[in-house]
């Protein structure tokens, strides 16, 4: 490690620690989203996504038929 400047090494260690904290925070958020999707909120979200997809498909079909 004599080739690495101590200042740069310190910055790299700090960056790794920051990234570790961010990964932990993202992991918590993903776990919360998984919980929400497995509950009643997930059903509502799925229905909204399905309704949007069906609306877009119907709109595309009607647009194609009209032209």
N, C-alpha and C positions, 0 to 999 in steps of 0.2 A: 504494500500500500504506500510505499514511499514515492510512487509516481504520481499520486493524487494529491492535489493541493488540499490542505486541511479545511480551508474555507469552502471549497467546492464540495468536499466530502460532507461537510456539515449541512450545506444546502441540499445535497442529495438525500441525506438522512431525513431532513425536515420534509422534503417533498414526498418521500415514501410514507412517512407518518401521516401526512395530510391525506394522501391517497387512501391509506388504510382506514382513516376515519370516514372518508367519503364512501368507501365501499361498505363499511358497516352501516352507515346511514341509509344507503340505497337498499341494502339487504333488509333492513327493518321496514322500509317503505314497500318493498315487494311482498314481504310477509303480510303487511296490512292489506295490500291489494288482493292477495290470495284469499285472505279471510273474508274480505268484502265480496269477492266473486263467488265464494262458496255459500254465502248467505243469501238473503233475499235481495240484497242490492245487486248481486250478480245476475239474478234473473231479470231484474228491471233493465240493467245495462245490456244484457243479451237481447232483450226484446227491442230496445231502442236501436241497436245496431242492425238487427234483422229488419226492422221497419224501414230504416234508412236504405238498406240494400234493396229491399223489395220496391221501395218508392223510386229509387234510381233505375232499377231494371224496368219497371212499368213505364217510367218516363222515356227511357230509351226506346222501348218497344213502340209506344204511341208516336214518338217522333219519327221512327222508321216507317210506320204505317201511314202517317200523314203525308210524308214527302213522297 
